[in-house]
Amino acid sequence: MEYLNYGATYYPYLQTSLNYYYTDDSVTVKAFNYQSFAYKTATDGLIVGYTGAKSDEPKVNVVVDSTIAPDVATFEFGGSNEEILIIKLQADDKAANVIVTEWENFSDKKTFEVKADGTGAETVGEANTPAKLNTLFGTQIQTAITVTYTGSESDAPAVSIIEGELDKVKFDFSSDDKTLIIKLKKAGPTTAKDIFDQWSADFASAYKKNFEIILVNGGTPIIASENPIDIVFQQKLKVIGGQQGIIVTYAGDQADVLKVNIVPNDAADKVDFEFTDGNKTLTIKLKQTPPTTASEIVTEWGIFTPKNDFAITENQNGDGSANITTMDAPSELSLVVVRAYRTAPNGLAVTHKGGSGDTPKVTITNGSDDTVTVTTAANQITITIKSADQITTVQDILDEWEVFADPKHGFELKQDGDGSTAVKALDEPANLINPLPLWYYKTANTGLYNDIKSEISKKRVILPPSSSMAGVYARVDRDRGVWKAPANVSLASVTAPMVKITNEEQEDLNVDSSAGKSVNAIRYFTGKGVLVWGARTLAGNDNEWRYVPVRRLFIYVEESVQQATEFAIFEPNVSVTWLKVKSMIESFLEGLWRQGALAGSTAEQAFFVNVGLGVTMTSQDILEGRMNVEIGLAAVRPAEFIILKFSHKLQEA
């Protein structure tokens, strides 16, 4: 008989108390589940912001309603997910400031925000259709200020906002000048305008370390943040003129297609700028008398307005001496993509910032002496470490990188963790990857790193019931024996079944009316926890093999007897051998009976063993070398139902 014909199945899947095992290398951060959106009616008009899921499609609509009181605005929300903000005005001649004032008194803002752009004096007109809010680049409307940075592709600028110790706003920079630290006022709220005004008063352009603070809309209090905010990620850029040239960047709507073009200035012998294609193409006009250097373009750009979310800076690793030449056609700005690789935990971290089509690689090879060298090219960094018989530390490589004077081509080398792991040669070049692995954020954005770790720790391993049931079988076998049903037993490290099964649903699982198969339920009971609540085999309609303990008992007896009687192989097939076999089996079965594995008040009622000529064998069996043993067992069966009968004796009159 095939044992699997009478196997057992259990349902449903189980949620355990176990956490997933992972390393920071095995987790990649693909996307954030939130996004900031914004819409501006006009310069000095109204800005509508929204924060929500990336899949949201927030919109704003302005309608005229004659029933609204003068100089009053009301707000409603439309759409199935309340993603449309409806602003109602008595007439379409109200300044943005009027709407902002009413919004400040409006309590149920959902995740929208309404602010004034600039002076807020521009009137807001009626819209024929709801206007879609655009995805923001590099800033969130709620901050009320935009912090920008112009520098090398390999830089990793950030802004940190902390509580200050003075009654005015102060600014500081990190040791590498790549993090701007904004210290808020000690007393009272610090508004965006406070920060902007103090920044303008304290700093001349030479001391701003390539940072700039722009006032998006005034009056909003700024809250201190525990962790720096990476401001480089969602940005588009174009490098022109190589290491000594310029970088053109853009921070605006993520869906925008941005281009830059370089042409001669036909009107005058000076550098000039022009916007076309709805301010999405920036044309740089060079002097009539060549050459035009990168520094000259940056200088003229500094006094040119409006800039329409574009920025032009010198490549930070260069001196702006490159001669900029014309382009054959407008060139599209590429989205800045950060890619990373590390040799090992606490090893060397290699990062690269470049275009979406870049394929950066790192090659690490052994040299022939005790020196370390680094070379870079487009999409390639090669690190030659010490000879194979010597140890190369992370600091050895960083020391060489510190004095590296050649163009870095977007690469950056840093220490991961404490840098205690030695760097070894790679068998082949390694790809820098994006989405970024979790370890990257441990230093780049510690707050995000900790949030992700916290969320992962909340995830519990969900397993099929087979692993838990294997443990239950082993535990019941050890404590009671195979004849005890592996049911009404709690499951260790299981918090809940993934499906809640009712009494009525279990009746259908006990015996399926169509296929006749039985499924054992795992259920949660208040005060008891998660219990195995079934002990049937798949043969739910089979009277002999319906129950798991019965089938397992017979398997146990069959295999035990077979092993115990192997001594009789090649023994004389005569009555003396038969008696030995019978006595051994009866002794074994009596032990099971005394343990409660077999039913019956006496051993004779519990089992029998037959062996002998004319009983289990014929002369032909003996001639052919067969010894047949017949065993009968009165197996105990589990009580699936406990039926109670009650009667009440009525009080006699």
C-alpha positions as CSV (number, residue, x, y, z in Angstrom):
1,M,0.0,0.0,0.0
2,E,1.3,3.4,-0.9
3,Y,1.5,5.5,2.3
4,L,0.9,8.7,0.5
5,N,-2.5,7.5,-0.6
6,Y,-3.5,8.1,3.0
7,G,-1.5,11.3,3.7
8,A,-2.9,14.3,5.4
9,T,-3.2,18.0,4.4
10,Y,-3.6,21.1,6.5
11,Y,-5.1,24.5,5.9
12,P,-4.5,27.5,5.9
13,Y,-1.1,29.2,5.7
14,L,0.3,30.5,9.0
15,Q,1.6,33.9,10.1
16,T,4.5,33.3,12.4
17,S,6.3,35.4,14.9
18,L,9.5,34.9,13.0
19,N,11.3,37.9,11.3
20,Y,12.8,37.6,7.8
21,Y,16.5,37.2,7.7
22,Y,18.1,39.7,5.4
23,T,21.3,41.7,4.8
24,D,21.5,45.3,3.8
25,D,22.8,44.1,0.4
26,S,19.7,41.9,-0.2
27,V,17.3,44.8,0.2
28,T,16.8,47.4,-2.6
29,V,14.9,50.6,-2.2
30,K,12.9,50.8,-5.4
31,A,10.6,53.8,-4.8
32,F,9.0,55.8,-2.1
33,N,5.3,55.3,-1.6
34,Y,4.6,59.0,-1.3
35,Q,5.1,61.9,-3.6
36,S,4.7,65.7,-3.5
37,F,2.6,67.5,-6.1
38,A,2.1,71.2,-6.8
39,Y,0.2,73.5,-9.1
40,K,0.7,77.3,-9.5
41,T,-1.9,79.5,-11.1
42,A,0.5,82.3,-12.0
43,T,3.5,84.2,-10.7
44,D,2.4,85.9,-7.4
45,G,-0.7,83.8,-7.7
46,L,-1.8,80.6,-5.8
47,I,0.2,77.5,-5.1
48,V,-1.7,74.3,-4.4
49,G,0.3,71.4,-2.9
50,Y,-0.6,67.8,-2.3
51,T,1.2,64.9,-0.7
52,G,0.1,61.3,-1.2
53,A,0.7,58.1,-3.0
54,K,2.6,58.2,-6.3
55,S,-0.5,56.7,-8.0
56,D,-2.7,59.6,-6.9
57,E,-3.8,62.1,-9.5
58,P,-4.6,65.3,-7.5
59,K,-6.3,68.2,-9.2
60,V,-7.6,71.6,-8.3
61,N,-10.6,73.4,-9.7
62,V,-11.8,77.0,-9.2
63,V,-15.5,77.7,-9.7
64,V,-17.6,80.8,-9.3
65,D,-20.7,80.5,-7.0
66,S,-22.8,83.7,-6.6
67,T,-24.1,82.4,-3.3
68,I,-20.7,82.8,-1.7
69,A,-20.2,85.9,0.4
70,P,-17.8,88.6,-0.9
71,D,-14.1,88.2,0.0
72,V,-14.8,84.7,1.1
73,A,-13.6,81.4,-0.3
74,T,-15.0,77.9,0.5
75,F,-13.5,74.5,-0.1
76,E,-14.8,71.1,-1.1
77,F,-13.3,67.9,-2.2
78,G,-14.4,65.8,-5.2
79,G,-13.4,62.6,-6.9
80,S,-13.7,59.0,-5.6
81,N,-10.7,59.4,-3.4
82,E,-11.1,63.1,-2.6
83,E,-8.2,64.0,-4.8
84,I,-9.8,67.1,-6.3
85,L,-9.8,70.3,-4.3
86,I,-12.6,72.6,-5.4
87,I,-12.2,76.3,-4.5
88,K,-15.5,78.3,-4.7
89,L,-15.4,82.1,-5.1
90,Q,-18.2,84.7,-5.5
91,A,-16.3,86.2,-8.5
92,D,-13.1,85.5,-10.3
93,D,-11.4,88.7,-9.2
94,K,-10.1,87.5,-5.8
95,A,-6.4,87.8,-5.0
96,A,-4.6,84.6,-4.0
97,N,-4.0,86.1,-0.5
98,V,-7.8,86.1,0.1
99,I,-8.0,82.4,-0.7
100,V,-4.9,81.7,1.5
101,T,-6.5,83.5,4.5
102,E,-9.7,81.4,4.2
103,W,-7.6,78.2,3.8
104,E,-5.8,78.9,7.0
105,N,-9.1,78.9,8.9
106,F,-10.3,75.7,7.1
107,S,-9.8,72.6,9.3
108,D,-10.3,69.6,7.1
109,K,-7.4,70.1,4.7
110,K,-6.9,66.4,3.8
111,T,-3.4,66.2,2.4
112,F,-3.7,69.5,0.4
113,E,-1.9,72.7,1.1
114,V,-2.7,76.2,-0.3
115,K,-0.2,79.0,-0.2
116,A,0.6,82.3,-2.0
117,D,3.3,82.5,-4.5
118,G,5.5,85.6,-4.0
119,T,3.3,88.6,-3.1
120,G,0.0,86.6,-3.6
121,A,-1.5,89.7,-5.2
122,E,-2.4,88.0,-8.5
123,T,-6.1,87.3,-9.0
124,V,-7.3,83.7,-9.3
125,G,-9.7,83.1,-12.2
126,E,-12.3,80.5,-12.8
127,A,-11.1,77.2,-14.3
128,N,-13.1,75.4,-17.0
129,T,-11.7,72.0,-16.0
130,P,-9.8,70.8,-13.0
131,A,-6.0,71.4,-13.3
132,K,-3.7,68.5,-12.6
133,L,-1.0,69.0,-10.0
134,N,2.5,68.2,-11.2
135,T,5.0,65.9,-9.6
136,L,7.7,68.0,-7.8
137,F,11.4,67.6,-8.2
138,G,13.8,67.9,-5.3
139,T,11.5,69.8,-3.0
140,Q,8.2,69.6,-1.2
141,I,5.7,72.5,-1.2
142,Q,5.2,72.1,2.6
143,T,8.7,73.3,3.4
144,A,8.0,76.7,1.8
145,I,11.7,77.1,0.9
146,T,13.7,75.4,-1.9
147,V,17.3,74.6,-1.1
148,T,19.4,74.2,-4.2
149,Y,23.0,73.1,-4.7
150,T,25.2,73.4,-7.8
151,G,28.3,71.3,-8.0
152,S,29.8,68.1,-9.3
153,E,27.9,65.0,-10.3
154,S,29.8,63.1,-7.6
155,D,28.8,65.4,-4.8
156,A,26.2,64.3,-2.3
157,P,24.7,67.5,-0.9
158,A,22.1,67.5,1.9
159,V,20.3,69.9,4.1
160,S,19.7,69.4,7.8
161,I,17.3,71.5,9.9
162,I,17.9,71.4,13.7
163,E,16.9,73.3,16.8
164,G,19.1,76.3,17.4
165,E,20.4,78.0,20.6
166,L,19.9,81.6,19.6
167,D,16.9,83.9,19.0
168,K,17.7,84.1,15.3
169,V,18.4,81.8,12.5
170,K,22.0,80.6,12.0
171,F,23.7,78.6,9.3
172,D,26.6,76.2,9.3
173,F,28.2,73.7,7.0
174,S,29.6,70.2,7.4
175,S,33.3,69.6,7.4
176,D,33.2,68.7,3.6
177,D,30.9,71.7,2.8
178,K,28.3,69.3,1.3
179,T,25.6,69.6,4.1
180,L,23.9,72.9,4.8
181,I,22.8,73.0,8.5
182,I,19.9,75.4,9.2
183,K,19.6,76.2,12.9
184,L,16.1,77.5,13.8
185,K,15.3,80.2,16.3
186,K,15.3,79.1,19.9
187,A,12.1,80.9,20.8
188,G,8.9,80.7,18.8
189,P,8.2,79.3,15.4
190,T,10.7,79.9,12.6
191,T,9.0,80.8,9.3
192,A,10.3,80.2,5.8
193,K,10.7,84.0,5.4
194,D,12.8,84.1,8.6
195,I,15.3,81.6,7.1
196,F,15.3,83.4,3.7
197,D,15.8,86.9,5.2
198,Q,18.7,85.7,7.4
199,W,20.3,83.8,4.6
200,S,20.2,86.9,2.4
201,A,21.6,89.1,5.2
202,D,24.4,86.8,6.4
203,F,25.9,85.4,3.2
204,A,27.5,86.9,0.2
205,S,27.7,84.5,-2.8
206,A,31.3,83.6,-2.1
207,Y,30.4,82.0,1.2
208,K,27.3,80.0,0.4
209,K,29.4,76.9,-0.5
210,N,27.3,76.4,-3.7
211,F,24.0,76.3,-1.8
212,E,21.1,78.7,-2.3
213,I,17.8,79.2,-0.4
214,I,14.8,80.4,-2.4
215,L,11.5,81.5,-0.8
216,V,8.7,79.6,-2.4
217,N,5.9,81.2,-0.3
218,G,6.2,83.1,3.0
219,G,4.9,82.5,6.5
220,T,5.0,78.7,6.9
221,P,6.8,77.5,10.1
222,I,9.7,75.2,9.5
223,I,10.1,72.2,11.7
224,A,13.4,70.7,12.8
225,S,14.2,67.4,11.2
226,E,16.3,64.7,12.9
227,N,18.1,63.6,9.7
228,P,19.5,65.4,6.7
229,I,17.4,65.4,3.6
230,D,19.2,64.4,0.4
231,I,18.5,67.1,-2.2
232,V,20.3,65.7,-5.2
233,F,18.1,62.8,-6.1
234,Q,15.3,64.0,-8.4
235,Q,17.2,66.4,-10.6
236,K,17.9,66.6,-14.3
237,L,21.3,67.8,-15.7
238,K,23.6,68.1,-18.6
239,V,27.3,68.4,-18.4
240,I,28.8,70.6,-21.1
241,G,32.5,71.2,-21.7
242,G,33.8,68.3,-19.6
243,Q,35.6,68.7,-16.2
244,Q,36.4,72.4,-16.8
245,G,32.9,73.2,-18.3
246,I,29.4,73.9,-17.0
247,I,26.6,71.9,-15.5
248,V,23.0,72.7,-16.5
249,T,20.5,71.5,-14.0
250,Y,16.7,71.6,-13.6
251,A,14.4,71.1,-10.7
252,G,10.7,71.2,-11.6
253,D,8.0,68.9,-12.8
254,Q,9.2,65.3,-13.1
255,A,7.3,64.8,-16.4
256,D,9.0,67.8,-18.1
257,V,11.3,67.1,-21.1
258,L,14.1,69.6,-20.7
259,K,16.7,70.6,-23.3
260,V,19.6,72.9,-23.6
261,N,21.0,74.4,-26.8
262,I,24.0,76.5,-27.5
263,V,24.1,78.9,-30.5
264,P,25.9,82.1,-31.5
265,N,24.4,85.4,-30.3
266,D,23.5,87.2,-33.5
267,A,22.3,90.3,-31.7
268,A,25.3,91.3,-29.6
269,D,28.8,90.3,-28.6
270,K,27.9,89.0,-25.2
271,V,26.5,85.9,-23.5
272,D,22.7,85.8,-23.4
273,F,19.9,83.3,-22.7
274,E,16.5,82.5,-24.1
275,F,13.7,80.2,-23.2
276,T,11.5,78.4,-25.7
277,D,9.1,75.4,-25.8
278,G,7.1,76.7,-22.9
279,N,10.3,77.5,-20.9
280,K,11.4,73.8,-21.3
281,T,14.3,74.6,-23.6
282,L,17.2,76.8,-22.5
283,T,19.2,78.4,-25.3
284,I,22.7,79.7,-24.3
285,K,23.8,82.4,-26.8
286,L,27.6,82.7,-27.0
287,K,29.6,85.8,-27.7
288,Q,30.2,86.7,-31.3
289,T,33.9,86.9,-30.6
290,P,35.2,83.5,-29.5
291,P,36.0,82.0,-27.2
292,T,33.3,82.0,-24.6
293,T,34.4,80.2,-21.4
294,A,32.4,78.3,-18.9
295,S,33.1,81.0,-16.3
296,E,31.7,83.7,-18.5
297,I,28.5,81.8,-19.0
298,V,28.1,81.2,-15.2
299,T,28.8,84.9,-14.5
300,E,26.1,86.2,-17.0
301,W,23.6,83.6,-15.8
302,G,24.0,84.9,-12.2
303,I,22.3,88.2,-13.3
304,F,19.9,86.8,-15.8
305,T,16.2,86.5,-14.8
306,P,13.9,84.6,-14.8
307,K,15.7,81.3,-14.5
308,N,12.5,79.1,-14.8
309,D,13.9,76.3,-12.5
310,F,17.1,76.0,-14.5
311,A,20.6,76.5,-13.0
312,I,24.0,76.9,-14.6
313,T,27.2,76.3,-12.6
314,E,30.8,75.5,-13.1
315,N,31.7,71.8,-12.8
316,Q,33.0,71.8,-9.2
317,N,36.1,69.8,-10.0
318,G,37.1,72.3,-12.7
319,D,38.0,75.9,-13.0
320,G,35.5,77.0,-15.6
321,S,38.3,77.5,-18.2
322,A,36.7,75.3,-20.9
323,N,35.8,77.0,-24.1
324,I,32.1,76.3,-24.8
325,T,31.1,75.7,-28.4
326,T,27.8,75.6,-30.2
327,M,25.6,72.5,-30.5
328,D,24.2,71.0,-33.7
329,A,20.8,70.5,-32.0
330,P,19.2,70.9,-28.6
331,S,20.4,68.3,-26.2
332,E,18.1,66.7,-23.6
333,L,18.9,66.9,-19.9
334,S,19.2,63.5,-18.2
335,L,17.7,62.4,-14.9
336,V,20.4,62.1,-12.3
337,V,20.6,58.4,-11.3
338,V,22.6,57.3,-8.2
339,R,24.2,53.8,-8.4
340,A,26.2,52.0,-5.7
341,Y,28.4,49.0,-5.0
342,R,30.3,47.9,-1.9
343,T,33.0,45.4,-1.6
344,A,31.7,43.9,1.6
345,P,29.9,45.1,4.8
346,N,32.3,47.6,6.5
347,G,34.3,47.7,3.3
348,L,34.7,50.2,0.4
349,A,31.5,51.9,-0.9
350,V,31.6,53.1,-4.6
351,T,28.9,55.4,-5.8
352,H,28.2,57.0,-9.2
353,K,25.9,59.8,-10.2
354,G,25.1,60.1,-13.9
355,G,22.4,59.7,-16.5
356,S,19.8,57.0,-16.7
357,G,21.6,55.3,-19.6
358,D,25.0,55.0,-17.8
359,T,26.4,51.6,-16.9
360,P,29.2,52.3,-14.3
361,K,31.5,49.5,-13.3
362,V,34.3,49.1,-10.8
363,T,37.4,47.0,-11.3
364,I,39.6,46.0,-8.5
365,T,42.9,44.2,-9.3
366,N,46.1,43.3,-7.4
367,G,49.2,45.2,-8.2
368,S,52.8,44.0,-7.9
369,D,53.9,46.1,-4.9
370,D,52.6,47.9,-1.9
371,T,51.0,50.9,-3.7
372,V,47.4,51.8,-4.4
373,T,46.3,53.6,-7.6
374,V,43.0,54.8,-8.9
375,T,42.0,55.7,-12.5
376,T,38.7,56.8,-13.9
377,A,37.0,57.0,-17.2
378,A,33.4,57.4,-18.4
379,N,31.4,54.6,-16.6
380,Q,34.6,53.0,-15.3
381,I,36.7,53.2,-12.1
382,T,39.7,51.0,-11.8
383,I,41.3,50.5,-8.4
384,T,44.7,48.7,-8.3
385,I,45.4,47.5,-4.7
386,K,48.5,46.0,-3.1
387,S,49.9,42.7,-4.2
388,A,47.9,39.6,-3.3
389,D,50.2,38.8,-0.3
390,Q,49.5,42.1,1.3
391,I,46.4,43.5,3.0
392,T,44.8,46.6,1.5
393,T,42.6,48.6,3.9
394,V,39.7,50.9,3.0
395,Q,41.7,53.8,4.3
396,D,44.6,53.0,1.9
397,I,42.3,53.5,-1.0
398,L,40.6,56.6,0.5
399,D,44.0,58.2,1.1
400,E,44.8,57.8,-2.6
401,W,41.3,59.1,-3.5
402,E,41.8,62.2,-1.3
403,V,44.7,63.3,-3.5
404,F,43.1,62.2,-6.8
405,A,43.3,65.1,-9.2
406,D,41.9,63.7,-12.4
407,P,38.2,64.0,-13.4
408,K,36.1,61.7,-11.3
409,H,33.5,61.1,-14.0
410,G,30.7,61.0,-11.4
411,F,32.4,58.4,-9.1
412,E,32.8,58.7,-5.4
413,L,34.6,56.5,-2.9
414,K,33.6,56.3,0.8
415,Q,34.0,54.0,3.8
416,D,31.1,51.7,4.6
417,G,30.4,51.3,8.3
418,D,33.7,51.3,10.2
419,G,35.8,50.3,7.2
420,S,37.3,47.4,9.0
421,T,37.0,44.9,6.2
422,A,40.0,44.6,3.9
423,V,39.5,45.2,0.2
424,K,40.2,42.2,-2.1
425,A,40.6,41.9,-5.9
426,L,37.4,41.1,-7.9
427,D,37.3,38.3,-10.3
428,E,35.5,40.5,-12.8
429,P,34.3,44.1,-13.0
430,A,31.3,44.7,-10.7
431,N,28.2,46.7,-11.8
432,L,27.0,49.6,-9.7
433,I,23.3,49.1,-9.2
434,N,20.1,51.1,-9.0
435,P,17.6,50.7,-7.3
436,L,20.0,51.4,-4.5
437,P,20.7,48.8,-1.8
438,L,19.6,49.5,1.7
439,W,23.2,49.9,3.0
440,Y,23.6,53.1,0.9
441,Y,21.0,54.9,3.0
442,K,22.7,54.1,6.3
443,T,24.8,57.2,5.9
444,A,23.1,59.0,3.0
445,N,19.7,59.2,4.8
446,T,19.9,57.6,8.3
447,G,16.2,58.4,9.0
448,L,15.0,56.6,5.9
449,Y,17.3,53.7,6.7
450,N,16.0,53.3,10.2
451,D,12.4,53.6,8.9
452,I,12.9,50.8,6.4
453,K,14.6,48.6,9.0
454,S,11.6,49.2,11.3
455,E,9.1,48.4,8.6
456,I,11.0,45.2,7.7
457,S,11.0,44.1,11.4
458,K,7.2,44.4,11.4
459,K,7.0,41.9,8.5
460,R,6.4,38.3,9.7
461,V,7.3,35.1,7.9
462,I,4.2,33.5,6.4
463,L,4.7,29.7,5.9
464,P,2.7,26.8,4.6
465,P,1.5,24.6,7.5
466,S,3.7,21.7,6.6
467,S,6.7,22.9,8.5
468,S,4.7,23.5,11.7
469,M,2.9,20.2,11.4
470,A,6.2,18.3,11.0
471,G,7.2,19.8,14.4
472,V,3.8,18.9,15.9
473,Y,4.1,15.3,14.7
474,A,7.6,15.0,16.2
475,R,6.5,16.6,19.5
476,V,3.4,14.4,19.9
477,D,5.4,11.3,19.0
478,R,7.9,12.1,21.6
479,D,5.5,13.0,24.4
480,R,2.7,10.5,23.7
481,G,3.3,8.3,20.7
482,V,2.3,7.9,17.1
483,W,-1.2,6.6,18.2
484,K,-2.0,10.1,19.7
485,A,-3.8,12.3,17.2
486,P,-1.6,15.3,16.3
487,A,-4.6,17.6,17.0
488,N,-5.8,20.0,19.7
489,V,-2.2,21.0,19.9
490,S,-0.9,24.5,19.9
491,L,1.6,25.7,17.3
492,A,4.8,27.3,18.5
493,S,5.9,30.6,17.0
494,V,2.6,31.0,15.1
495,T,0.6,34.1,15.8
496,A,-2.5,33.5,13.6
497,P,-3.8,31.5,10.6
498,M,-4.0,33.5,7.5
499,V,-7.7,32.5,7.1
500,K,-10.3,32.4,9.9
501,I,-12.3,29.2,9.6
502,T,-15.7,28.9,11.2
503,N,-17.4,25.8,12.5
504,E,-19.6,25.6,9.4
505,E,-16.6,25.9,7.1
506,Q,-14.8,23.2,8.9
507,E,-17.7,20.8,8.4
508,D,-17.1,21.2,4.6
509,L,-13.4,20.6,5.1
510,N,-13.8,17.4,7.1
511,V,-15.3,15.6,4.1
512,D,-15.6,17.3,0.8
513,S,-18.9,16.2,-0.7
514,S,-17.6,16.1,-4.3
515,A,-14.1,14.6,-4.0
516,G,-14.4,12.9,-0.6
517,K,-11.1,14.3,0.6
518,S,-10.6,15.6,4.1
519,V,-8.7,18.8,5.0
520,N,-7.5,19.4,8.5
521,A,-8.2,22.9,9.7
522,I,-5.9,25.1,11.8
523,R,-7.9,27.5,13.8
524,Y,-7.5,30.3,16.4
525,F,-9.5,30.0,19.7
526,T,-9.8,32.8,22.2
527,G,-7.8,32.0,25.3
528,K,-6.1,29.0,23.7
529,G,-4.2,30.4,20.7
530,V,-3.7,28.6,17.4
531,L,-4.6,24.9,17.5
532,V,-4.5,22.1,15.0
533,W,-8.2,21.2,14.8
534,G,-8.3,18.0,12.6
535,A,-6.8,14.6,12.5
536,R,-8.1,13.0,9.3
537,T,-6.2,11.6,6.3
538,L,-7.1,12.5,2.8
539,A,-9.3,9.4,2.7
540,G,-12.1,11.1,4.7
541,N,-14.7,8.5,3.7
542,D,-12.5,5.4,4.4
543,N,-13.6,3.7,7.6
544,E,-10.3,2.0,8.2
545,W,-7.8,4.7,7.3
546,R,-9.8,7.8,8.1
547,Y,-7.6,9.0,11.0
548,V,-4.0,10.0,10.9
549,P,-3.1,8.3,14.2
550,V,-4.5,5.0,13.0
551,R,-2.6,5.1,9.7
552,R,0.6,6.1,11.5
553,L,0.2,3.4,14.1
554,F,0.0,0.7,11.5
555,I,3.0,2.2,9.6
556,Y,4.9,2.3,12.9
557,V,4.0,-1.3,13.8
558,E,4.7,-2.6,10.3
559,E,8.2,-1.0,10.1
560,S,9.1,-1.9,13.7
561,V,8.1,-5.6,13.2
562,Q,9.9,-5.8,9.9
563,Q,13.1,-4.5,11.4
564,A,12.8,-6.6,14.6
565,T,12.3,-9.9,12.7
566,E,15.2,-9.5,10.3
567,F,17.1,-11.9,12.5
568,A,14.8,-14.7,11.1
569,I,16.1,-14.2,7.6
570,F,18.0,-17.4,6.5
571,E,16.9,-19.1,9.8
572,P,15.2,-22.5,9.4
573,N,11.5,-21.9,8.4
574,V,10.2,-24.2,11.2
575,S,8.1,-24.0,14.3
576,V,10.9,-23.0,16.6
577,T,11.6,-19.9,14.5
578,W,7.9,-19.2,14.2
579,L,7.6,-19.3,17.9
580,K,10.5,-16.8,18.4
581,V,9.0,-14.4,15.9
582,K,5.5,-14.6,17.4
583,S,6.8,-14.1,21.0
584,M,8.8,-11.1,20.0
585,I,5.9,-9.5,18.1
586,E,3.4,-10.2,21.0
587,S,5.8,-8.7,23.5
588,F,6.1,-5.5,21.4
589,L,2.4,-5.2,20.9
590,E,1.6,-5.8,24.5
591,G,3.9,-2.9,25.4
592,L,1.9,-0.7,23.0
593,W,-1.4,-1.9,24.5
594,R,-0.2,-1.0,28.0
595,Q,0.7,2.5,26.8
596,G,-2.8,3.0,25.5
597,A,-2.1,2.6,21.8
598,L,-4.5,-0.3,21.3
599,A,-8.1,-0.7,22.3
600,G,-9.4,-3.6,24.5
601,S,-9.5,-4.5,28.2
602,T,-7.3,-7.5,27.6
603,A,-4.3,-8.2,25.4
604,E,-6.4,-10.8,23.5
605,Q,-8.9,-8.1,22.6
606,A,-6.2,-5.6,21.6
607,F,-4.2,-7.7,19.1
608,F,-3.4,-11.1,17.7
609,V,-0.4,-12.6,16.0
610,N,-0.6,-15.7,13.8
611,V,2.2,-17.6,12.1
612,G,2.6,-21.2,11.1
613,L,2.0,-23.9,8.6
614,G,-1.7,-24.2,7.7
615,V,-2.3,-20.9,9.5
616,T,-0.5,-18.3,7.5
617,M,1.6,-20.4,5.2
618,T,1.3,-23.3,2.8
619,S,3.9,-25.9,2.0
620,Q,4.5,-24.1,-1.2
621,D,5.3,-20.9,0.8
622,I,7.9,-22.8,2.8
623,L,9.4,-24.3,-0.4
624,E,9.6,-20.8,-1.9
625,G,11.3,-19.4,1.3
626,R,8.5,-17.2,2.5
627,M,7.5,-16.7,6.2
628,N,4.0,-15.1,6.4
629,V,3.0,-13.4,9.7
630,E,-0.5,-12.1,10.2
631,I,-1.1,-9.3,12.8
632,G,-4.4,-7.8,13.9
633,L,-4.7,-4.6,15.8
634,A,-7.6,-2.9,17.5
635,A,-6.4,0.6,17.0
636,V,-7.8,3.4,19.1
637,R,-9.5,6.2,17.2
638,P,-9.7,9.8,18.3
639,A,-12.9,11.3,19.6
640,E,-13.8,14.0,17.1
641,F,-17.1,14.9,18.7
642,I,-18.1,15.0,22.4
643,I,-21.9,14.6,22.6
644,L,-23.5,15.7,25.9
645,K,-27.1,14.9,26.8
646,F,-29.0,17.0,29.4
647,S,-32.3,16.6,31.1
648,H,-34.1,18.9,33.5
649,K,-36.3,17.6,36.2
650,L,-39.2,20.0,36.6
651,Q,-40.0,21.0,40.2
652,E,-43.2,19.2,41.2
653,A,-46.0,21.3,42.5
